[in-house]
Each structure stands twice: as structure tokens, then as C-alpha cells.
Amino acid sequence: MKVLILYKTKYGSTEQYAKWIAEEVNAELSNVESFDINSLDSYDTIIIGSPTYMGQIQMKGFLEQNWEILKNKNIYLFNVGMFPWESPESKKSFEMIPEHIRDKIRFSKIPGKLDTTKLSLSEKLIARLAKARPEDKVSRDNITPIVTWVKELG
């Protein structure tokens, strides 16, 4: 089974998780921005890592645009963000992915990191309004469900 970890990152948390997963399951690793989309056919299993930014799962467009190629593969989307899965914000972000895609993928929301020193001025303002505090919840333990899923595929 050939496995690809394809990710997009804004501040580094999604990339860190992608690297850890690649190590654990012996997968190829690529940032979506440098990936040759024409090579998707050569993978059986694709794990897609996406940050949440401004309430949007950033790899949603990638899933939609490439669904014809992806739909017959094992797909796992992990989404990194500060809101927990149980929050209305997280549920709303996930529900923005079309239902026919949501029904065919595995999904998990895992916690990220908020480093206010890396934010733009407008992002700092939004963080302040949301009463967000600097926090780092990135942990290798958070990838366990994803690694288990890949290993169970055989």
C-alpha cells in the first residue's frame, strides 16, 4: 500500500503533525503547494492535513477540485485548529465540505498552537476579540487515531 501525506500549513502545526504521521506509517510527505497533482493516481491511501483559518478548512477546495481522482482511494482528512471538535465552529467548518465527500472520508480534528507573535495585525485583533490566549496543544499523541487507521488498512 502506497501512502501519501499531503498537507497545507499556515504556522507550522499541520506540518509537524504531517511529519510525525509520515514517520509512523512510512509514507511519502508533501506540501500541497509543491506537489505534482498528476501523481495522485499512484497512491492507495492519502492523508490530508489542513489548518483551519478564519473558520475554513483550508484543504476543502483541494478535496472538491480533485474528488474525481480521490473518491476511490482511502482518504483521511485531519484538521488542525484551536476549537475542539465538539464546538459549533468546528462542526460548521466540517459541514462546509460537500456531503458526498464527507460521507466517503475519515476525519478528525486535532488541536494546534496559537502563537500570537506570528499573527498579522488583523489576526491579533481577531484573537483579542475572541479572547484567545497563546496556547500550544500540539502533541504526537494526537496522531494515534490516524496512525491506527492506516495500520489497520494493512
PLY file of the C-alpha trace (Angstrom):
ply
format ascii 1.0
element vertex 154
property float x
property float y
property float z
element edge 153
property int vertex1
property int vertex2
end_header
0.00 0.00 0.00
1.42 3.35 -1.04
0.59 6.18 1.37
0.87 9.93 0.83
0.63 12.63 3.46
-0.40 15.83 1.73
-0.69 18.96 3.84
-1.08 22.70 3.90
0.23 24.71 6.82
-0.02 28.32 7.94
2.01 28.47 11.14
3.60 25.00 11.26
1.34 22.81 13.41
-0.20 20.92 10.49
3.25 20.35 9.00
4.54 18.98 12.30
1.63 16.52 12.54
2.14 15.50 8.89
5.83 14.77 9.53
5.03 12.67 12.59
2.39 10.66 10.71
4.76 10.09 7.79
7.40 8.73 10.18
4.93 6.39 11.88
3.39 4.89 8.73
6.35 5.13 6.34
4.53 7.48 3.98
5.66 10.00 1.41
5.23 13.58 2.56
4.49 16.70 0.54
3.23 20.21 0.98
0.27 20.62 -1.41
1.84 23.75 -2.86
4.82 21.79 -4.24
3.01 18.53 -5.04
2.55 17.31 -8.62
-1.20 16.69 -8.73
-0.78 14.32 -11.67
0.87 11.77 -9.38
-2.21 11.31 -7.13
-3.15 8.17 -9.08
-0.08 6.35 -7.81
-1.28 6.31 -4.17
-3.77 3.98 -2.49
-4.16 6.00 0.70
-3.95 9.74 1.05
-3.90 11.54 4.38
-4.70 15.21 4.00
-3.68 17.68 6.69
-5.34 21.05 6.81
-5.30 24.02 9.12
-8.47 25.84 9.99
-8.16 29.51 9.16
-10.94 32.01 9.72
-13.43 29.19 10.20
-12.49 27.41 6.96
-10.80 24.05 6.46
-8.10 25.19 4.07
-7.91 21.93 2.07
-11.65 21.91 1.33
-11.06 23.32 -2.16
-8.39 20.71 -2.86
-10.81 17.92 -1.93
-13.54 19.37 -4.13
-11.30 20.03 -7.13
-9.68 16.60 -7.04
-12.59 14.46 -5.85
-12.85 12.51 -9.13
-9.32 11.19 -8.53
-9.66 10.86 -4.74
-13.10 9.25 -4.47
-11.90 5.65 -4.93
-8.96 5.95 -2.53
-8.65 5.65 1.23
-8.85 9.28 2.37
-8.27 10.65 5.84
-8.60 14.38 6.50
-7.14 15.74 9.69
-7.94 19.30 10.55
-5.82 21.36 12.93
-7.28 24.20 14.93
-7.80 25.60 18.39
-11.53 24.92 18.71
-12.34 21.38 19.90
-14.36 19.05 17.64
-17.42 19.43 19.86
-17.61 23.18 19.27
-20.22 24.61 16.87
-17.39 26.34 14.96
-15.64 23.03 14.23
-18.84 21.29 13.20
-19.74 24.19 10.89
-16.29 24.08 9.23
-16.62 20.35 8.58
-20.16 20.70 7.25
-18.89 23.15 4.61
-17.31 20.14 2.89
-19.92 18.72 0.48
-21.84 15.81 1.93
-20.87 13.37 -0.85
-17.22 13.92 0.15
-17.80 13.92 3.93
-19.56 10.56 3.63
-16.53 8.90 2.00
-13.64 10.17 4.13
-12.33 9.60 7.62
-11.95 12.80 9.62
-10.53 14.05 12.86
-9.99 17.44 14.38
-6.78 17.79 16.34
-5.58 20.70 18.43
-3.00 23.17 17.22
-0.97 26.03 18.53
-1.71 29.71 18.84
1.45 31.81 18.85
0.29 35.41 18.87
3.79 36.63 17.92
3.32 35.11 14.44
-0.06 36.73 13.78
-0.65 39.68 11.49
-2.14 42.84 12.96
-5.65 41.92 11.81
-5.25 38.36 13.13
-4.11 39.74 16.50
-7.23 41.92 16.62
-9.48 38.94 15.89
-7.65 36.85 18.50
-8.09 39.61 21.05
-11.83 39.95 20.26
-12.21 36.17 20.60
-10.27 36.34 23.89
-7.84 33.75 22.51
-4.68 33.22 24.50
-1.35 31.83 23.37
-1.54 28.08 23.69
0.30 25.02 22.39
-1.67 21.77 22.26
0.42 20.11 19.55
1.34 16.62 20.72
2.47 13.47 18.94
-0.21 11.59 20.92
-2.89 13.39 18.87
-1.99 11.40 15.72
-2.74 7.99 17.29
-6.19 7.55 15.63
-4.75 8.37 12.22
-1.78 6.02 12.58
-4.05 3.24 13.85
-6.39 3.70 10.86
-3.52 3.43 8.35
-2.06 0.36 10.05
-5.47 -1.33 10.09
-5.75 -0.85 6.33
-2.75 -3.17 6.07
0 1
1 2
2 3
3 4
4 5
5 6
6 7
7 8
8 9
9 10
10 11
11 12
12 13
13 14
14 15
15 16
16 17
17 18
18 19
19 20
20 21
21 22
22 23
23 24
24 25
25 26
26 27
27 28
28 29
29 30
30 31
31 32
32 33
33 34
34 35
35 36
36 37
37 38
38 39
39 40
40 41
41 42
42 43
43 44
44 45
45 46
46 47
47 48
48 49
49 50
50 51
51 52
52 53
53 54
54 55
55 56
56 57
57 58
58 59
59 60
60 61
61 62
62 63
63 64
64 65
65 66
66 67
67 68
68 69
69 70
70 71
71 72
72 73
73 74
74 75
75 76
76 77
77 78
78 79
79 80
80 81
81 82
82 83
83 84
84 85
85 86
86 87
87 88
88 89
89 90
90 91
91 92
92 93
93 94
94 95
95 96
96 97
97 98
98 99
99 100
100 101
101 102
102 103
103 104
104 105
105 106
106 107
107 108
108 109
109 110
110 111
111 112
112 113
113 114
114 115
115 116
116 117
117 118
118 119
119 120
120 121
121 122
122 123
123 124
124 125
125 126
126 127
127 128
128 129
129 130
130 131
131 132
132 133
133 134
134 135
135 136
136 137
137 138
138 139
139 140
140 141
141 142
142 143
143 144
144 145
145 146
146 147
147 148
148 149
149 150
150 151
151 152
152 153
